[in-house]
């Protein structure tokens, strides 16, 4: 049964065999940390499970674990401060949770400290630096997805001006997008702005207005808290977008040329299986197109079929060789 809320989803194990096999070969800092089985699972989300982007993906991952292992699962929304994280972990511990996912990079430092206090719990975070025998960080190697998204933008721009509205400078997909656009179109100008926040919609829309005024006609909103409003405004203006994190073609096939997709829910299930078998490694694990947890989403009908096939061939080559088209 579920605590707090109940919801059931269908599990589609697409590409999971590839992920599971590859997971064993990933480089991590430590060795498998525990042979204990999953007892109960907890999830901490910085925002909410209904955002239809990052938070929703984490929640769906939690549901997949519940469905697969028939265990009780718990989640807490809006957990961002150190005090709130510590209290949530304490509450989960009292309930018998032994696997906790912190759905974001903001949990890394606190999890590293709490791991010593709760050795019977394995802590999972994202895009952080995991320290300790019972801490693992899941990191998306997102430079390549940005590169291929940038290629599409460089191909489809009519003004030779494209833009990136990102949250932070450290996002690998930003530089990837720049390189991909430049590879595809030597005449392209890439304007890049950073919000310094995942959720500042007003700031993102203000920057979008400036970009549109300067002639930008394709935008990559690389922030899951503001990408939907940005895409909706681009749709109103008859301009193009590259979706971020989820396949966002449902926001408008004529607007969203493609999306850079991270299959977070599938990754949750893979990690749970490795933990349940006692094979989950501590340290930092990395995932890319090769593990089938990153892909491009549905293409807009505005993108020429021949170019779609060309791009798919580039992605296949990248999976096989690890080399991007400019290498």
VOLO-656079 format. One record per atom (N, C-alpha, C, O): x, y, z. Coordinates in steps of 0.2 Angstrom, whole numbers, padded with zeros to 4 digits, always signed. Layout:
N
XYZ;...
This chain:
327
+0004-0006+0000;+0000+0000+0000;+0004+0006+0000;+0010+0006+0002;+0001+0012-0002;+0005+0018-0002;+0003+0022+0005;-0002+0022+0007;+0008+0026+0007;+0007+0031+0012;+0006+0038+0009;+0009+0039+0004;+0002+0042+0011;+0001+0049+0009;-0004+0049+0003;-0009+0052+0003;-0002+0046-0003;-0006+0046-0009;-0005+0039-0012;+0000+0036-0011;-0010+0037-0016;-0009+0031-0020;-0010+0033-0028;-0014+0037-0030;-0006+0030-0031;-0006+0030-0039;-0002+0024-0042;+0003+0023-0039;-0005+0022-0047;-0002+0016-0050;+0000+0018-0057;-0005+0021-0061;+0005+0016-0060;+0007+0017-0067;+0010+0010-0070;+0012+0006-0066;+0009+0010-0077;+0012+0004-0080;+0019+0005-0081;+0022+0010-0082;+0023-0001-0080;+0030-0001-0081;+0032-0003-0088;+0030-0009-0089;+0035+0000-0091;+0038-0002-0098;+0045-0003-0098;+0049+0002-0098;+0047-0009-0098;+0055-0010-0097;+0059-0009-0103;+0063-0014-0105;+0058-0004-0107;+0061-0003-0113;+0068-0001-0112;+0070+0004-0108;+0073-0005-0115;+0080-0004-0115;+0083-0006-0108;+0089-0004-0107;+0079-0009-0103;+0082-0010-0096;+0087-0015-0096;+0092-0014-0092;+0087-0020-0101;+0093-0025-0101;+0099-0022-0102;+0104-0023-0099;+0099-0017-0107;+0105-0013-0109;+0108-0009-0103;+0114-0009-0101;+0103-0006-0099;+0105-0002-0093;+0108-0006-0088;+0113-0005-0085;+0105-0012-0086;+0107-0016-0081;+0114-0019-0082;+0118-0020-0078;+0115-0022-0089;+0121-0024-0090;+0127-0019-0090;+0132-0021-0087;+0125-0013-0092;+0130-0008-0092;+0132-0006-0085;+0138-0004-0084;+0127-0006-0081;+0128-0003-0074;+0134-0006-0071;+0137-0003-0067;+0135-0013-0072;+0140-0016-0069;+0147-0014-0070;+0152-0014-0067;+0148-0011-0076;+0154-0009-0079;+0156-0002-0077;+0161+0001-0079;+0151+0002-0074;+0152+0009-0073;+0157+0010-0068;+0158+0006-0063;+0161+0015-0069;+0167+0017-0064;+0164+0020-0058;+0160+0025-0059;+0165+0018-0052;+0162+0021-0046;+0168+0021-0041;+0173+0018-0042;+0167+0025-0035;+0172+0026-0030;+0173+0020-0026;+0179+0018-0023;+0168+0016-0025;+0168+0011-0020;+0165+0004-0023;+0163+0004-0029;+0165-0001-0018;+0163-0007-0020;+0155-0008-0018;+0153-0004-0014;+0152-0013-0020;+0145-0014-0017;+0145-0014-0009;+0149-0016-0006;+0140-0010-0007;+0140-0008+0000;+0136-0012+0005;+0137-0013+0011;+0131-0016+0002;+0127-0020+0006;+0123-0025+0003;+0122-0025-0003;+0122-0031+0006;+0118-0036+0003;+0111-0036+0006;+0107-0041+0004;+0109-0031+0009;+0102-0031+0012;+0097-0030+0006;+0098-0026+0001;+0091-0032+0007;+0085-0031+0003;+0082-0025+0004;+0083-0022+0009;+0078-0023-0001;+0074-0017+0000;+0069-0018+0005;+0065-0023+0004;+0068-0014+0010;+0063-0014+0015;+0058-0009+0014;+0052-0011+0012;+0059-0003+0014;+0055+0003+0012;+0059+0008+0009;+0065+0009+0010;+0056+0012+0005;+0060+0017+0001;+0057+0024+0002;+0051+0025+0002;+0061+0029+0003;+0059+0036+0003;+0062+0040-0002;+0067+0039-0005;+0058+0045-0004;+0060+0050-0009;+0059+0057-0006;+0054+0059-0004;+0064+0061-0007;+0064+0068-0006;+0064+0072-0012;+0068+0071-0016;+0059+0077-0013;+0059+0081-0019;+0059+0088-0017;+0056+0091-0012;+0063+0092-0020;+0064+0099-0019;+0058+0103-0020;+0056+0108-0017;+0054+0101-0025;+0048+0105-0027;+0042+0101-0026;+0040+0100-0020;+0039+0098-0031;+0033+0094-0030;+0032+0089-0035;+0036+0089-0040;+0028+0084-0034;+0028+0078-0039;+0023+0080-0045;+0023+0075-0049;+0020+0085-0045;+0015+0087-0051;+0018+0092-0055;+0014+0095-0059;+0025+0093-0056;+0027+0098-0060;+0028+0096-0067;+0029+0100-0072;+0026+0090-0068;+0026+0087-0075;+0033+0087-0078;+0034+0085-0084;+0038+0088-0074;+0045+0088-0077;+0049+0084-0072;+0048+0078-0071;+0054+0087-0069;+0059+0083-0064;+0056+0080-0058;+0057+0074-0057;+0051+0083-0055;+0048+0080-0049;+0044+0075-0051;+0044+0069-0047;+0040+0075-0056;+0036+0070-0058;+0040+0064-0060;+0038+0058-0059;+0045+0065-0063;+0050+0059-0065;+0052+0055-0059;+0052+0049-0059;+0054+0059-0054;+0056+0055-0048;+0051+0051-0045;+0052+0046-0042;+0045+0054-0045;+0039+0051-0042;+0037+0045-0046;+0035+0039-0043;+0037+0045-0052;+0036+0039-0056;+0041+0034-0055;+0040+0028-0055;+0047+0036-0054;+0053+0031-0052;+0051+0027-0046;+0052+0021-0045;+0049+0031-0041;+0047+0028-0034;+0041+0023-0035;+0041+0018-0032;+0036+0025-0040;+0031+0020-0041;+0033+0014-0044;+0030+0009-0043;+0038+0015-0049;+0040+0009-0052;+0043+0004-0047;+0043-0002-0047;+0047+0007-0042;+0050+0003-0037;+0045-0001-0033;+0045-0007-0031;+0040+0003-0031;+0034+0000-0027;+0031-0006-0031;+0029-0011-0028;+0029-0005-0037;+0026-0010-0041;+0030-0016-0042;+0028-0022-0041;+0037-0015-0043;+0041-0021-0044;+0043-0025-0038;+0043-0031-0038;+0043-0021-0032;+0046-0025-0026;+0040-0025-0020;+0041-0028-0015;+0034-0022-0022;+0029-0023-0017;+0031-0021-0010;+0029-0024-0005;+0034-0015-0010;+0036-0012-0003;+0033-0006-0002;+0030-0002-0007;+0032-0003+0004;+0030+0003+0006;+0034+0009+0003;+0041+0008+0004;+0032+0014+0001;+0036+0019-0001;+0033+0026+0002;+0027+0026+0003;+0037+0031+0003;+0035+0037+0006;+0039+0043+0002;+0044+0042-0001;+0036+0048+0001;+0039+0054-0002;+0037+0060+0002;+0032+0061+0005;+0042+0065+0002;+0041+0072+0005;+0042+0077+0000;+0048+0077-0003;+0038+0082-0001;+0039+0087-0006;+0042+0094-0003;+0041+0095+0003;+0045+0098-0007;+0047+0105-0004;+0053+0104+0001;+0053+0108+0005;+0057+0099+0001;+0062+0098+0005;+0069+0101+0002;+0072+0098-0002;+0071+0107+0005;+0077+0110+0002;+0082+0112+0007;+0088+0113+0006;+0080+0114+0013;+0085+0116+0018;+0088+0110+0022;+0085+0104+0022;+0094+0111+0025;+0097+0106+0028;+0093+0103+0034;+0092+0097+0035;+0089+0108+0038;+0085+0106+0043;+0080+0101+0041;+0078+0096+0044;+0076+0103+0035;+0071+0099+0033;+0073+0092+0030;+0070+0087+0031;+0079+0092+0027;+0082+0086+0025;+0083+0081+0031;+0081+0075+0031;+0086+0084+0036;+0088+0080+0042;+0082+0077+0045;+0081+0071+0047;+0077+0081+0046;+0070+0079+0049;+0067+0074+0045;+0064+0069+0047;+0067+0075+0038;+0064+0070+0034;+0067+0063+0034;+0064+0058+0034;+0074+0063+0034;+0078+0057+0035;+0076+0053+0041;+0075+0047+0042;+0076+0057+0047;+0074+0055+0053;+0067+0051+0053;+0066+0046+0056;+0062+0055+0050;+0056+0052+0049;+0056+0045+0045;+0052+0040+0047;+0059+0045+0040;+0060+0039+0036;+0063+0033+0040;+0061+0028+0039;+0068+0035+0043;+0072+0030+0047;+0067+0027+0052;+0067+0021+0053;+0063+0031+0056;+0058+0028+0060;+0053+0023+0057;+0050+0019+0060;+0052+0024+0051;+0047+0020+0047;+0050+0014+0044;+0047+0009+0042;+0057+0013+0045;+0060+0007+0043;+0063+0008+0035;+0064+0003+0032;+0063+0014+0033;+0066+0015+0026;+0073+0013+0026;+0077+0016+0030;+0076+0010+0021;+0083+0008+0020;+0086+0010+0014;+0092+0009+0012;+0082+0014+0010;+0084+0016+0003;+0081+0023+0002;+0075+0023+0002;+0085+0028+0002;+0082+0035+0001;+0085+0038-0005;+0091+0039-0006;+0081+0041-0009;+0082+0045-0015;+0081+0052-0014;+0076+0054-0011;+0087+0056-0015;+0086+0064-0014;+0086+0066-0021;+0091+0066-0025;+0080+0069-0024;+0079+0070-0031;+0082+0077-0033;+0079+0081-0035;+0089+0077-0032;+0092+0083-0035;+0099+0084-0032;+0101+0080-0027;+0103+0089-0034;+0110+0090-0032;+0110+0093-0025;+0115+0092-0022;+0105+0096-0023;+0105+0099-0016;+0105+0095-0010;+0106+0097-0005;+0105+0088-0011;+0105+0084-0006;+0112+0081-0005;+0113+0077+0001;+0116+0082-0009;+0123+0079-0009;+0127+0080-0002;+0129+0075+0001;+0128+0086+0000;+0132+0087+0006;+0128+0085+0012;+0132+0082+0016;+0122+0085+0013;+0119+0083+0019;+0119+0075+0019;+0120+0073+0024;+0117+0072+0013;+0118+0065+0013;+0124+0062+0015;+0125+0057+0019;+0130+0066+0013;+0137+0063+0015;+0138+0064+0022;+0141+0059+0025;+0135+0069+0026;+0135+0069+0033;+0131+0064+0037;+0133+0061+0042;+0125+0063+0034;+0120+0059+0037;+0122+0052+0037;+0119+0047+0041;+0125+0050+0031;+0127+0043+0030;+0130+0040+0036;+0129+0034+0037;+0135+0043+0039;+0138+0040+0045;+0133+0039+0051;+0134+0034+0055;+0128+0043+0052;+0123+0043+0057;+0118+0037+0056;+0116+0034+0060;+0117+0036+0049;+0112+0030+0047;+0116+0025+0043;+0114+0025+0037;+0120+0021+0045;+0124+0016+0041;+0119+0011+0038;+0121+0008+0033;+0113+0010+0041;+0109+0005+0038;+0105+0008+0032;+0101+0004+0029;+0105+0014+0031;+0102+0017+0025;+0107+0018+0019;+0112+0021+0021;+0105+0017+0013;+0109+0019+0008;+0106+0025+0005;+0100+0025+0003;+0110+0030+0004;+0107+0037+0001;+0109+0038-0006;+0115+0036-0008;+0104+0040-0010;+0105+0041-0017;+0104+0048-0019;+0098+0051-0017;+0108+0051-0022;+0107+0058-0024;+0109+0059-0032;+0110+0054-0035;+0108+0065-0034;+0109+0066-0041;+0114+0072-0042;+0114+0077-0039;+0119+0071-0047;+0123+0076-0049;+0127+0079-0043;+0128+0085-0043;+0129+0075-0039;+0133+0078-0033;+0140+0074-0033;+0142+0070-0037;+0143+0074-0027;+0150+0071-0026;+0149+0066-0020;+0149+0069-0014;+0147+0060-0021;+0145+0056-0015;+0152+0053-0012;+0157+0052-0014;+0151+0054-0005;+0157+0052+0000;+0154+0047+0005;+0148+0048+0008;+0157+0041+0006;+0154+0037+0011;+0152+0030+0008;+0150+0030+0002;+0153+0025+0012;+0151+0018+0009;+0144+0017+0008;+0142+0013+0004;+0139+0021+0010;+0132+0020+0009;+0129+0026+0005;+0123+0028+0007;+0133+0030+0001;+0131+0035-0003;+0133+0034-0010;+0138+0033-0012;+0128+0036-0014;+0129+0035-0022;+0126+0041-0025;+0120+0043-0023;+0130+0044-0030;+0127+0049-0034;+0126+0047-0041;+0131+0044-0044;+0120+0048-0044;+0118+0047-0051;+0119+0053-0055;+0116+0058-0054;+0124+0053-0060;+0126+0058-0064;+0124+0057-0071;+0127+0052-0074;+0120+0062-0074;+0119+0061-0081;+0125+0065-0085;+0126+0071-0083;+0128+0061-0090;+0133+0065-0094;+0129+0068-0099;+0128+0065-0105;+0127+0074-0098;+0122+0077-0102;+0125+0082-0108;+0121+0085-0111;+0132+0082-0109;+0135+0086-0114;+0132+0084-0121;+0131+0088-0125;+0132+0077-0122;+0130+0074-0128;+0123+0076-0130;+0121+0078-0136;+0118+0076-0125;+0111+0077-0127;+0111+0085-0129;+0107+0086-0133;+0115+0089-0125;+0115+0096-0127;+0117+0097-0134;+0115+0101-0138;+0123+0093-0136;+0126+0094-0143;+0121+0092-0148;+0120+0096-0153;+0117+0086-0147;+0112+0085-0153;+0106+0089-0153;+0104+0091-0158;+0104+0092-0147;+0099+0097-0147;+0101+0103-0150;+0098+0106-0154;+0108+0105-0149;+0111+0111-0153;+0111+0110-0160;+0110+0115-0164;+0112+0104-0162;+0113+0103-0170;+0106+0104-0173;+0105+0107-0178;+0101+0102-0169;+0094+0103-0172;+0092+0110-0172;+0090+0113-0177;+0094+0114-0167;+0093+0121-0167;+0097+0125-0173;+0094+0129-0176;+0103+0123-0174;+0107+0126-0179;+0105+0124-0186;+0105+0128-0190;+0101+0119-0186;+0098+0117-0193;+0092+0121-0194;+0091+0123-0200;+0088+0122-0189;+0081+0124-0190;+0081+0132-0190;+0076+0135-0192;+0086+0135-0187;+0085+0143-0186;+0085+0146-0193;+0089+0144-0198;+0081+0151-0194;+0080+0155-0200;+0084+0161-0199;+0086+0164-0204;+0085+0164-0193;+0089+0170-0192;+0096+0169-0190;+0100+0174-0190;+0098+0163-0190;+0105+0161-0187;+0107+0163-0180;+0112+0165-0179;+0101+0164-0176;+0102+0166-0169;+0098+0161-0165;+0092+0161-0166;+0101+0158-0161;+0098+0153-0156;+0100+0155-0149;+0105+0158-0148;+0096+0153-0144;+0097+0155-0137;+0097+0149-0132;+0093+0144-0133;+0100+0149-0127;+0100+0145-0121;+0098+0149-0115;+0102+0154-0113;+0093+0147-0112;+0091+0150-0105;+0092+0144-0100;+0088+0139-0100;+0098+0144-0096;+0099+0139-0092;+0099+0141-0085;+0099+0147-0083;+0099+0136-0080;+0099+0138-0073;+0106+0140-0070;+0107+0145-0067;+0111+0135-0072;+0118+0136-0069;+0123+0135-0074;+0122+0131-0079;+0129+0138-0073;+0135+0138-0077;+0137+0130-0078;+0140+0129-0083;+0136+0127-0072;+0139+0120-0072;+0136+0115-0076;+0138+0109-0077;+0130+0116-0079;+0126+0112-0083;+0130+0110-0089;+0131+0114-0094;+0132+0103-0090;+0136+0101-0096;+0132+0102-0103;+0135+0103-0108;+0126+0102-0102;+0122+0102-0109;+0122+0109-0112;+0121+0110-0118;+0124+0114-0108;+0124+0121-0111;+0130+0121-0116;+0129+0124-0121;+0136+0119-0114;+0142+0119-0118;+0141+0115-0124;+0143+0116-0130;+0138+0109-0122;+0136+0104-0128;+0132+0107-0133;+0133+0106-0139;+0127+0111-0131;+0122+0114-0136;+0126+0119-0140;+0125+0119-0146;+0130+0123-0137;+0134+0128-0141;+0138+0124-0146;+0138+0127-0152;+0142+0119-0144;+0146+0116-0149;+0142+0112-0154;+0144+0112-0160;+0136+0109-0153;+0132+0106-0158;+0129+0111-0163;+0129+0110-0169;+0127+0117-0160;+0124+0122-0165;+0130+0124-0170;+0128+0125-0175;+0136+0126-0167;+0141+0128-0171;+0143+0123-0176;+0145+0125-0181;+0143+0117-0174;+0145+0111-0179;+0140+0111-0185;+0142+0110-0190;+0134+0112-0183;+0129+0111-0188;+0129+0117-0193;+0127+0117-0199;+0130+0123-0190;+0129+0129-0193;+0134+0134-0192;+0134+0137-0186;+0139+0135-0196;+0145+0139-0195;+0143+0146-0194;+0147+0150-0191;+0137+0148-0196;+0135+0155-0196;+0131+0157-0190;+0129+0163-0189;+0130+0152-0186;+0125+0153-0180;+0128+0157-0174;+0134+0156-0173;+0124+0161-0171;+0126+0165-0165;+0122+0162-0159;+0116+0161-0160;+0125+0160-0154;+0122+0157-0148;+0122+0161-0143;+0128+0163-0140;+0116+0164-0140;+0116+0168-0134;+0114+0164-0128;+0110+0159-0129;+0118+0164-0123;+0117+0160-0117;+0116+0165-0111;+0120+0169-0110;+0111+0163-0107;+0110+0167-0101;+0108+0162-0095;+0105+0156-0096;+0110+0164-0089;+0109+0159-0083;+0105+0163-0078;+0106+0169-0077;+0100+0159-0076;+0095+0161-0071;+0098+0161-0064;+0096+0165-0060;+0103+0156-0062;+0105+0155-0056;+0100+0152-0051;+0100+0153-0045;+0095+0149-0054;+0089+0146-0050;+0085+0142-0055;+0085+0143-0061;+0083+0136-0052;+0079+0131-0056;+0072+0134-0058;+0069+0132-0063;+0069+0138-0054;+0062+0140-0054;+0060+0147-0055;+0054+0149-0054;+0065+0151-0057;+0063+0158-0057;+0060+0160-0064;+0063+0161-0069;+0053+0159-0065;+0050+0159-0071;+0050+0166-0074;+0051+0167-0080;+0049+0171-0069;+0049+0178-0071;+0056+0180-0075;+0056+0183-0080;+0061+0178-0072;+0068+0180-0074;+0069+0177-0081;+0071+0180-0086;+0067+0170-0082;+0067+0167-0088;+0063+0170-0093;+0066+0170-0099;+0057+0172-0092;+0053+0175-0097;+0056+0182-0099;+0055+0184-0105;+0059+0186-0094;+0062+0192-0096;+0067+0191-0101;+0068+0195-0106;+0072+0186-0099;+0077+0185-0104;+0075+0182-0111;+0077+0184-0116;+0069+0178-0111;+0066+0176-0117;+0064+0182-0121;+0066+0182-0127;+0061+0187-0118;+0059+0193-0122;+0065+0197-0125;+0065+0199-0131;+0070+0197-0121;+0077+0200-0124;+0079+0196-0130;+0081+0199-0135;+0079+0190-0129;+0082+0185-0135;+0077+0186-0141;+0080+0187-0146;+0071+0186-0140;+0066+0187-0146;+0067+0194-0149;+0067+0194-0155;+0068+0199-0145;+0069+0205-0148;+0076+0206-0152;+0076+0210-0156;+0081+0202-0150;+0087+0202-0153;+0087+0197-0160;+0092+0197-0163;+0082+0194-0161;+0081+0190-0167;+0082+0182-0166;+0082+0178-0171;+0082+0180-0160;+0083+0173-0158;+0076+0169-0160;+0071+0172-0158;+0077+0164-0164;+0071+0160-0166;+0070+0153-0163;+0065+0150-0165;+0076+0150-0160;+0076+0144-0157;+0079+0144-0150;+0084+0147-0149;+0075+0142-0145;+0078+0143-0138;+0078+0136-0135;+0073+0132-0136;+0083+0135-0131;+0084+0129-0127;+0083+0131-0119;+0088+0133-0116;+0077+0130-0116;+0076+0132-0109;+0078+0126-0105;+0075+0122-0103;+0085+0126-0103;+0088+0121-0099;+0087+0122-0092;+0092+0122-0088;+0081+0122-0090;+0079+0122-0083;+0072+0119-0082;+0067+0122-0085;+0071+0114-0078;+0065+0111-0077;+0059+0115-0074;+0053+0113-0074;+0061+0120-0070;+0056+0124-0067;+0053+0130-0071;+0048+0132-0069;+0056+0131-0076;+0054+0137-0081;+0053+0135-0088;+0051+0139-0092;+0055+0129-0090;+0055+0127-0097;+0048+0127-0100;+0047+0129-0106;+0043+0125-0096;+0036+0125-0099;+0034+0132-0101;+0031+0133-0106;+0034+0136-0096;+0032+0143-0098;+0036+0146-0104;+0033+0150-0108;+0042+0145-0104;+0046+0147-0110;+0043+0145-0116;+0043+0148-0121;+0042+0138-0116;+0040+0135-0122;+0033+0137-0124;+0032+0138-0130;+0029+0138-0119;+0022+0141-0121;+0022+0148-0124;+0019+0149-0129;+0027+0152-0122;+0028+0159-0125;+0031+0158-0132;+0029+0162-0136;+0035+0154-0133;+0038+0153-0139;+0033+0151-0144;+0033+0153-0150;+0028+0147-0142;+0023+0144-0146;+0018+0150-0148;+0016+0151-0154;+0017+0154-0143;+0013+0160-0145;+0016+0165-0150;+0013+0168-0154;+0023+0165-0150;+0026+0169-0155;+0028+0166-0161;+0031+0169-0166;+0026+0159-0162;+0027+0156-0168;+0035+0154-0169;+0037+0153-0175;+0038+0153-0163;+0045+0152-0163;+0047+0144-0161;+0042+0141-0160;+0053+0142-0161;+0055+0135-0160;+0058+0134-0153;+0061+0139-0150;+0057+0128-0150;+0060+0127-0144;+0064+0120-0145;+0061+0115-0149;+0069+0118-0140;+0071+0112-0139;+0069+0110-0132;+0071+0113-0127;+0065+0105-0131;+0063+0103-0125;+0068+0100-0120;+0074+0098-0122;+0067+0100-0114;+0072+0099-0109;+0069+0094-0103;+0064+0095-0101;+0073+0088-0102;+0072+0083-0097;+0067+0078-0099;+0068+0072-0099;+0061+0081-0101;+0055+0077-0103;+0054+0078-0111;+0056+0083-0114;+0051+0073-0114;+0049+0074-0121;+0043+0079-0121;+0037+0077-0118;+0044+0085-0123;+0039+0090-0122;+0035+0092-0129;+0033+0097-0130;+0035+0087-0133;+0032+0088-0140;+0024+0089-0139;+0021+0092-0143;+0021+0087-0133;+0014+0088-0132;+0013+0095-0130;+0007+0097-0130;+0018+0099-0129;+0017+0106-0129;+0016+0110-0135;+0014+0116-0136;+0017+0106-0141;+0016+0109-0147;+0021+0106-0152;+0027+0108-0152;+0019+0101-0156;+0023+0098-0161;+0026+0103-0166;+0032+0102-0168;+0023+0108-0167;+0025+0113-0172;+0031+0118-0169;+0035+0121-0172;+0031+0118-0162;+0035+0122-0158;+0041+0118-0156;+0047+0121-0157;+0040+0112-0153;+0046+0109-0150;+0049+0104-0155;+0046+0099-0157;+0055+0106-0157;+0058+0103-0163;+0060+0096-0161;+0060+0091-0165;+0063+0095-0155;+0064+0089-0152;+0065+0090-0144;+0065+0096-0142;+0067+0085-0140;+0068+0086-0133;+0074+0082-0131;+0076+0077-0134;+0078+0085-0126;+0084+0081-0123;+0081+0078-0117;+0080+0081-0112;+0080+0071-0118;+0076+0068-0113;+0081+0064-0108;+0085+0060-0110;+0079+0064-0101;+0083+0060-0096;+0077+0055-0094;+0073+0057-0091;+0079+0049-0094;+0074+0043-0092;+0075+0042-0085;+0077+0036-0083;+0073+0046-0081;+0075+0046-0074;+0071+0040-0070;+0074+0036-0066;+0065+0039-0072;+0061+0034-0069;+0064+0027-0070;+0064+0023-0066;+0066+0026-0076;+0069+0019-0078;+0076+0018-0074;+0077+0013-0071;+0079+0024-0073;+0086+0024-0069;+0084+0022-0062;+0088+0018-0058;+0079+0024-0059;+0077+0023-0052;+0076+0015-0051;+0079+0012-0046;+0073+0012-0056;+0072+0005-0055;+0078+0001-0056;+0079-0004-0052;+0082+0003-0060;+0089+0000-0061;+0093+0000-0054;+0096-0005-0052;+0093+0006-0051;+0097+0007-0045;+0094+0003-0040;+0097+0000-0036;+0087+0002-0039;+0084-0002-0034;+0086-0009-0035;+0087-0013-0030;+0086-0011-0041;+0088-0018-0042;+0095-0020-0040;+0096-0025-0037;+0099-0015-0042;+0106-0016-0040;+0107-0016-0032;+0111-0020-0029;+0103-0012-0029;+0103-0012-0022;+0100-0018-0019;+0103-0021-0014;+0095-0021-0022;+0092-0027-0019;+0096-0033-0020;+0095-0038-0016;+0100-0033-0025;+0105-0038-0026;+0111-0038-0022;+0116-0042-0023;+0112-0032-0019;+0118-0031-0015;+0124-0028-0020;+0130-0029-0018;+0123-0026-0026;+0128-0024-0030;+0128-0016-0032;+0132-0014-0036;+0124-0013-0028;+0125-0005-0029;+0131-0002-0026;+0133-0003-0020;+0135+0001-0030;+0141+0004-0028;+0140+0011-0025;+0136+0014-0027;+0145+0012-0021;+0145+0019-0018;+0149+0023-0023;+0152+0021-0028;+0149+0030-0021;+0153+0035-0026;+0148+0037-0031;+0142+0037-0031;+0152+0039-0037;+0148+0043-0042;+0147+0038-0048;+0152+0036-0051;+0141+0037-0050;+0140+0033-0056;+0138+0038-0062;+0134+0043-0061;+0139+0036-0068;+0138+0041-0074;+0134+0037-0079;+0135+0031-0080;+0129+0041-0082;+0125+0038-0087;+0124+0042-0093;+0124+0048-0092;+0123+0039-0099;+0123+0043-0105;+0118+0039-0110;+0114+0035-0108;+0119+0041-0116;+0115+0038-0122;+0116+0030-0122;+0112+0026-0123;+0123+0028-0120;+0124+0021-0120;+0120+0017-0116;+0119+0011-0117;+0118+0020-0110;+0114+0016-0105;+0107+0017-0106;+0103+0014-0102;+0105+0020-0112;+0098+0021-0113;+0094+0025-0108;+0088+0024-0108;+0097+0029-0104;+0094+0033-0100;+0094+0041-0102;+0091+0045-0099;+0097+0042-0108;+0097+0048-0111;+0095+0047-0118;+0097+0042-0121;+0091+0051-0121;+0089+0051-0128;+0086+0057-0131;+0085+0062-0127;+0085+0058-0137;+0081+0063-0140;+0074+0061-0140;+0072+0055-0141;+0069+0066-0139;+0062+0065-0140;+0060+0065-0147;+0063+0064-0151;+0053+0065-0147;+0050+0065-0153;+0051+0071-0157;+0052+0077-0155;+0052+0070-0164;+0054+0076-0168;+0048+0079-0171;+0042+0076-0172;+0048+0086-0171;+0043+0089-0174;+0042+0088-0182;+0047+0086-0185;+0036+0088-0185;+0035+0086-0192;+0039+0092-0196;+0040+0091-0202;+0041+0097-0193;+0044+0103-0196;+0052+0101-0198;+0055+0104-0202;+0054+0096-0194;+0061+0094-0195;+0061+0089-0201;+0058+0083-0200;+0065+0090-0206;+0065+0086-0212;+0067+0078-0210;+0071+0077-0206;+0063+0074-0213;+0064+0067-0212;+0071+0064-0213;+0074+0061-0209;+0074+0067-0218;+0081+0065-0220;+0086+0067-0215;+0091+0064-0213;+0085+0073-0212;+0089+0076-0207;+0088+0072-0200;+0093+0071-0197;+0082+0070-0199;+0081+0066-0193;+0085+0059-0193;+0088+0057-0188;+0085+0056-0199;+0089+0050-0200;+0096+0051-0199;+0100+0047-0196;+0099+0057-0202;+0106+0059-0202;+0108+0059-0194;+0113+0057-0192;+0103+0063-0190;+0105+0064-0183;+0105+0057-0179;+0109+0056-0175;+0100+0053-0181;+0100+0046-0178;+0106+0042-0179;+0108+0039-0175;+0109+0043-0185;+0115+0039-0187;+0121+0042-0183;+0125+0039-0181;+0121+0049-0182;+0126+0052-0177;+0125+0049-0170;+0130+0048-0167;+0119+0048-0168;+0118+0046-0161;+0120+0039-0160;+0123+0037-0155;+0119+0035-0165;+0121+0028-0165;+0129+0027-0165;+0131+0023-0162;+0132+0031-0169;+0139+0031-0169;+0142+0033-0162;+0147+0031-0160;+0139+0038-0159;+0141+0041-0153;+0140+0035-0148;+0144+0034-0143;+0135+0031-0148;+0134+0026-0143;+0139+0020-0144;+0141+0017-0139;+0141+0019-0150;+0146+0014-0152;+0153+0016-0151;+0157+0012-0149;+0155+0022-0152;+0162+0025-0151;+0163+0030-0146;+0169+0030-0144;+0158+0033-0143;+0159+0038-0138;+0161+0045-0141;+0163+0049-0138;+0161+0045-0148;+0163+0051-0151;+0157+0055-0154;+0153+0052-0158;+0157+0062-0153;+0152+0066-0156;+0154+0068-0163;+0160+0067-0165;+0149+0070-0167;+0151+0072-0174;+0157+0076-0175;+0160+0076-0181;+0158+0080-0171;+0164+0085-0172;+0171+0082-0170;+0176+0086-0169;+0171+0076-0168;+0177+0073-0165;+0180+0068-0171;+0185+0064-0169;
